[in-house]
Amino acid sequence: MSGLESVTRQSGRVLIIAGSDSGGGAGIQADIKTVTALGAYAATAITALTAQNTEGVFGVHDVPAAFVQQQMRLVLSDIGADCLKTGMLHNQAVIEAVVDVIQHEARGIPLVVDPVMVAKGGAPLLEADALGALKTLLLPRANIITPNLPEAELLVGFAISGLEDQKRAGAALLAQGYRAALVKGGHLADETIHDVLVLPNATTVFSGPRIETRHTHGTGCTLASAIAAGLAQGMPLAAAVKRARDFVFEAIRTAPGFGQGHGPINHAHTVKPMRDAVGDSKAQA
Protein backbone atom coordinates (compact mmCIF):
# COMPACT_ATOMS: atom_id res chain seq x y z
CA MET A 1 0.00 0.00 0.00
CA SER A 2 1.38 3.39 -0.95
CA GLY A 3 1.32 6.42 1.36
CA LEU A 4 -1.32 8.07 -0.82
CA GLU A 5 -3.65 5.06 -0.53
CA SER A 6 -3.29 5.04 3.25
CA VAL A 7 -4.40 8.70 3.37
CA THR A 8 -7.40 8.34 1.07
CA ARG A 9 -8.95 5.11 2.36
CA GLN A 10 -12.23 6.01 4.10
CA SER A 11 -14.76 4.26 6.33
CA GLY A 12 -17.91 5.71 7.84
CA ARG A 13 -20.22 8.24 6.18
CA VAL A 14 -21.09 11.50 7.95
CA LEU A 15 -23.81 13.83 6.70
CA ILE A 16 -23.05 17.30 8.08
CA ILE A 17 -25.85 19.86 8.27
CA ALA A 18 -24.25 23.22 9.05
CA GLY A 19 -23.32 26.70 7.88
CA SER A 20 -20.38 27.71 5.72
CA ASP A 21 -17.40 29.69 7.04
CA SER A 22 -15.68 31.68 4.30
CA GLY A 23 -12.52 31.80 6.43
CA GLY A 24 -12.32 28.01 6.43
CA GLY A 25 -11.69 27.61 10.15
CA ALA A 26 -15.12 26.62 11.40
CA GLY A 27 -18.48 25.52 10.04
CA ILE A 28 -18.86 23.17 7.13
CA GLN A 29 -15.24 23.67 6.05
CA ALA A 30 -13.87 22.57 9.43
CA ASP A 31 -16.35 19.69 9.49
CA ILE A 32 -15.26 18.33 6.11
CA LYS A 33 -11.57 18.65 6.99
CA THR A 34 -12.04 16.89 10.32
CA VAL A 35 -14.11 13.98 9.05
CA THR A 36 -11.69 13.45 6.17
CA ALA A 37 -8.61 13.68 8.40
CA LEU A 38 -10.06 10.96 10.63
CA GLY A 39 -10.62 8.60 7.71
CA ALA A 40 -14.37 8.99 7.23
CA TYR A 41 -16.41 10.36 4.32
CA ALA A 42 -18.10 13.77 4.60
CA ALA A 43 -21.27 14.79 2.78
CA THR A 44 -23.02 18.10 3.48
CA ALA A 45 -26.25 20.04 3.57
CA ILE A 46 -25.40 23.74 3.87
CA THR A 47 -27.81 25.76 6.01
CA ALA A 48 -26.35 29.26 5.72
CA LEU A 49 -23.55 31.21 4.05
CA THR A 50 -21.45 33.45 6.26
CA ALA A 51 -18.99 36.16 5.30
CA GLN A 52 -16.30 35.97 7.96
CA ASN A 53 -12.61 35.83 8.74
CA THR A 54 -10.62 35.43 11.95
CA GLU A 55 -11.81 38.82 13.19
CA GLY A 56 -15.52 38.16 13.07
CA VAL A 57 -18.73 37.39 11.19
CA PHE A 58 -19.73 40.24 8.88
CA GLY A 59 -22.73 38.77 7.09
CA VAL A 60 -25.12 35.79 7.10
CA HIS A 61 -27.19 34.63 4.14
CA ASP A 62 -29.78 31.95 4.93
CA VAL A 63 -30.31 28.96 2.68
CA PRO A 64 -34.05 28.28 2.18
CA ALA A 65 -35.30 25.51 4.45
CA ALA A 66 -36.73 23.51 1.54
CA PHE A 67 -33.33 23.51 -0.17
CA VAL A 68 -31.66 22.29 3.05
CA GLN A 69 -34.12 19.41 3.03
CA GLN A 70 -33.40 18.67 -0.63
CA GLN A 71 -29.67 18.45 0.06
CA MET A 72 -30.25 16.06 2.95
CA ARG A 73 -32.69 13.85 1.09
CA LEU A 74 -30.52 13.48 -1.99
CA VAL A 75 -27.51 12.46 0.08
CA LEU A 76 -29.48 10.03 2.24
CA SER A 77 -31.25 8.39 -0.71
CA ASP A 78 -28.04 7.73 -2.65
CA ILE A 79 -24.85 7.87 -0.56
CA GLY A 80 -26.47 7.19 2.80
CA ALA A 81 -25.07 8.07 6.22
CA ASP A 82 -23.71 6.28 9.27
CA CYS A 83 -23.96 9.41 11.41
CA LEU A 84 -25.50 12.88 11.16
CA LYS A 85 -23.94 16.03 12.61
CA THR A 86 -25.62 19.40 12.91
CA GLY A 87 -23.94 22.74 13.49
CA MET A 88 -25.25 26.21 12.67
CA LEU A 89 -28.96 26.03 11.83
CA HIS A 90 -29.67 29.74 12.39
CA ASN A 91 -33.46 29.86 12.36
CA GLN A 92 -36.58 27.98 13.35
CA ALA A 93 -37.64 27.12 9.82
CA VAL A 94 -34.36 25.32 9.13
CA ILE A 95 -34.51 23.48 12.47
CA GLU A 96 -38.03 22.27 11.71
CA ALA A 97 -37.01 21.23 8.19
CA VAL A 98 -33.98 19.29 9.41
CA VAL A 99 -36.01 17.52 12.10
CA ASP A 100 -38.64 16.53 9.54
CA VAL A 101 -36.05 14.80 7.36
CA ILE A 102 -34.41 13.11 10.35
CA GLN A 103 -37.77 11.84 11.60
CA HIS A 104 -38.94 10.42 8.29
CA GLU A 105 -35.76 9.49 6.42
CA ALA A 106 -32.91 9.11 8.93
CA ARG A 107 -34.55 7.46 11.90
CA GLY A 108 -32.06 5.29 13.78
CA ILE A 109 -28.95 6.98 12.38
CA PRO A 110 -26.79 8.37 15.21
CA LEU A 111 -26.99 12.15 15.56
CA VAL A 112 -24.43 14.55 17.03
CA VAL A 113 -25.76 18.05 17.71
CA ASP A 114 -23.42 20.98 18.25
CA PRO A 115 -25.93 23.63 19.46
CA VAL A 116 -24.22 26.53 17.71
CA MET A 117 -25.55 29.81 19.08
CA VAL A 118 -22.74 32.37 19.14
CA ALA A 119 -19.53 32.72 17.09
CA LYS A 120 -16.12 32.89 18.77
CA GLY A 121 -16.07 36.66 18.33
CA GLY A 122 -19.56 37.10 19.79
CA ALA A 123 -21.76 37.30 16.67
CA PRO A 124 -25.13 35.52 17.10
CA LEU A 125 -25.50 32.42 14.92
CA LEU A 126 -28.96 31.34 16.14
CA GLU A 127 -31.95 33.65 15.96
CA ALA A 128 -33.46 34.32 19.38
CA ASP A 129 -36.86 32.84 18.56
CA ALA A 130 -35.25 29.58 17.36
CA LEU A 131 -33.92 28.50 20.76
CA GLY A 132 -37.21 26.87 21.73
CA ALA A 133 -37.31 24.80 18.55
CA LEU A 134 -33.72 23.73 19.08
CA LYS A 135 -34.45 22.60 22.65
CA THR A 136 -37.74 20.83 22.01
CA LEU A 137 -37.44 19.47 18.47
CA LEU A 138 -33.79 18.69 17.71
CA LEU A 139 -31.83 18.15 20.93
CA PRO A 140 -34.05 15.29 22.20
CA ARG A 141 -33.23 13.34 19.01
CA ALA A 142 -29.45 13.58 19.48
CA ASN A 143 -27.29 10.73 20.68
CA ILE A 144 -25.06 13.44 22.14
CA ILE A 145 -25.10 17.24 22.36
CA THR A 146 -21.85 19.19 22.73
CA PRO A 147 -22.54 22.63 24.26
CA ASN A 148 -19.77 24.98 25.32
CA LEU A 149 -20.30 26.84 28.59
CA PRO A 150 -22.31 29.82 27.25
CA GLU A 151 -24.52 27.43 25.28
CA ALA A 152 -24.96 25.12 28.26
CA GLU A 153 -25.90 28.08 30.47
CA LEU A 154 -28.62 29.08 28.00
CA LEU A 155 -29.93 25.52 27.93
CA VAL A 156 -29.98 24.92 31.72
CA GLY A 157 -30.66 28.42 32.98
CA PHE A 158 -27.86 28.79 35.53
CA ALA A 159 -24.25 29.98 35.59
CA ILE A 160 -21.40 27.50 35.23
CA SER A 161 -18.20 28.48 37.01
CA GLY A 162 -16.31 25.24 37.49
CA LEU A 163 -16.15 21.48 37.16
CA GLU A 164 -18.92 20.72 39.63
CA ASP A 165 -21.22 23.12 37.82
CA GLN A 166 -20.38 21.34 34.54
CA LYS A 167 -21.44 18.04 36.11
CA ARG A 168 -24.64 19.63 37.42
CA ALA A 169 -25.36 21.12 34.02
CA GLY A 170 -24.89 17.75 32.34
CA ALA A 171 -27.30 16.14 34.79
CA ALA A 172 -29.80 18.95 34.19
CA LEU A 173 -29.58 18.43 30.42
CA LEU A 174 -30.34 14.73 30.82
CA ALA A 175 -33.24 15.64 33.10
CA GLN A 176 -34.63 17.73 30.22
CA GLY A 177 -34.82 14.54 28.16
CA TYR A 178 -31.50 14.60 26.30
CA ARG A 179 -29.66 11.29 25.94
CA ALA A 180 -26.06 12.40 26.50
CA ALA A 181 -24.22 15.68 26.90
CA LEU A 182 -20.60 16.74 26.63
CA VAL A 183 -20.36 19.98 28.62
CA LYS A 184 -17.14 21.63 27.45
CA GLY A 185 -15.01 23.75 29.76
CA GLY A 186 -12.79 25.69 27.39
CA HIS A 187 -14.40 29.03 28.31
CA LEU A 188 -13.24 28.77 31.92
CA ALA A 189 -9.92 30.37 32.79
CA ASP A 190 -8.36 27.31 34.44
CA GLU A 191 -4.97 25.96 33.38
CA THR A 192 -6.59 22.54 33.02
CA ILE A 193 -9.58 22.18 30.70
CA HIS A 194 -12.27 19.72 31.76
CA ASP A 195 -14.92 18.36 29.40
CA VAL A 196 -17.67 16.42 31.16
CA LEU A 197 -19.48 13.58 29.40
CA VAL A 198 -22.74 12.80 31.15
CA LEU A 199 -24.66 9.63 30.27
CA PRO A 200 -27.67 8.16 32.05
CA ASN A 201 -25.49 5.67 33.91
CA ALA A 202 -22.07 7.34 34.04
CA THR A 203 -20.21 10.65 34.21
CA THR A 204 -16.72 10.86 32.72
CA VAL A 205 -14.38 13.83 33.09
CA PHE A 206 -11.83 14.31 30.32
CA SER A 207 -9.02 16.66 31.33
CA GLY A 208 -6.04 18.20 29.58
CA PRO A 209 -3.73 21.20 29.73
CA ARG A 210 -4.77 24.52 28.26
CA ILE A 211 -2.71 25.75 25.33
CA GLU A 212 -2.30 29.51 25.59
CA THR A 213 -3.16 30.71 22.09
CA ARG A 214 -5.69 32.85 20.26
CA HIS A 215 -5.81 30.28 17.44
CA THR A 216 -8.87 28.29 18.53
CA HIS A 217 -11.44 29.20 15.87
CA GLY A 218 -13.62 26.23 14.99
CA THR A 219 -12.76 24.00 17.94
CA GLY A 220 -16.41 23.33 18.74
CA CYS A 221 -17.33 22.39 15.17
CA THR A 222 -14.21 20.26 14.92
CA LEU A 223 -14.84 18.37 18.16
CA ALA A 224 -18.44 17.54 17.26
CA SER A 225 -17.48 16.40 13.76
CA ALA A 226 -14.66 14.27 15.13
CA ILE A 227 -17.14 12.58 17.48
CA ALA A 228 -19.50 12.03 14.54
CA ALA A 229 -16.69 10.44 12.52
CA GLY A 230 -16.00 8.06 15.39
CA LEU A 231 -19.65 7.05 15.71
CA ALA A 232 -19.87 6.56 11.95
CA GLN A 233 -16.89 4.21 12.21
CA GLY A 234 -18.57 2.17 14.95
CA MET A 235 -16.67 3.50 17.97
CA PRO A 236 -18.37 3.55 21.38
CA LEU A 237 -19.42 7.06 22.39
CA ALA A 238 -16.82 7.58 25.15
CA ALA A 239 -14.03 6.33 22.87
CA ALA A 240 -15.20 8.63 20.08
CA VAL A 241 -15.15 11.58 22.49
CA LYS A 242 -11.64 10.75 23.69
CA ARG A 243 -10.25 10.46 20.16
CA ALA A 244 -12.01 13.69 19.19
CA ARG A 245 -10.47 15.57 22.14
CA ASP A 246 -7.01 14.24 21.27
CA PHE A 247 -7.51 15.34 17.66
CA VAL A 248 -8.54 18.86 18.67
CA PHE A 249 -5.70 19.23 21.16
CA GLU A 250 -3.10 18.43 18.52
CA ALA A 251 -4.87 20.65 15.99
CA ILE A 252 -4.62 23.57 18.42
CA ARG A 253 -1.01 22.77 19.31
CA THR A 254 0.02 22.81 15.65
CA ALA A 255 -2.21 25.70 14.52
CA PRO A 256 -0.75 27.51 11.49
CA GLY A 257 -1.05 31.00 12.99
CA PHE A 258 -3.14 32.54 10.22
CA GLY A 259 -5.15 35.74 10.64
CA GLN A 260 -5.27 38.74 12.94
CA GLY A 261 -7.97 37.43 15.28
CA HIS A 262 -9.10 33.98 16.42
CA GLY A 263 -7.11 31.94 13.92
CA PRO A 264 -7.90 28.46 12.57
CA ILE A 265 -6.52 25.24 13.96
CA ASN A 266 -4.62 22.58 12.02
CA HIS A 267 -7.18 20.03 10.84
CA ALA A 268 -4.62 18.32 8.62
CA HIS A 269 -2.20 17.15 11.29
CA THR A 270 -3.15 13.51 10.72
CA VAL A 271 -2.69 13.76 6.95
CA LYS A 272 0.63 12.81 5.43
CA PRO A 273 1.84 15.57 3.09
CA MET A 274 1.76 14.64 -0.59
CA ARG A 275 5.50 15.24 -0.91
CA ASP A 276 6.14 12.60 1.79
CA ALA A 277 3.74 10.14 0.17
CA VAL A 278 5.48 10.56 -3.19
CA GLY A 279 8.86 10.12 -1.52
CA ASP A 280 7.73 6.91 0.17
CA SER A 281 6.43 5.53 -3.13
CA LYS A 282 9.77 6.18 -4.83
CA ALA A 283 11.66 4.59 -1.96
CA GLN A 284 9.51 1.44 -2.19
CA ALA A 285 9.85 1.20 -5.97
Salt bridges, closest charged atoms under 4 A:
ASP21 OD2 - HIS217 NE2 3.00
ASP31 OD1 - LYS85 NZ 2.87
ASP62 OD1 - HIS90 ND1 2.40
ASP82 OD1 - ARG13 NH2 2.86
ASP100 OD2 - ARG73 NH2 3.27
ASP100 OD1 - HIS104 ND1 3.22
GLU105 OE2 - ARG73 NE 2.63
GLU164 OE2 - LYS167 NZ 3.41
ASP165 OD1 - ARG168 NH2 3.78
ASP195 OD2 - ARG245 NE 2.73
ASP246 OD2 - LYS242 NZ 3.01
GLU250 OE2 - ARG253 NH2 2.51
ASP280 OD2 - LYS272 NZ 2.02
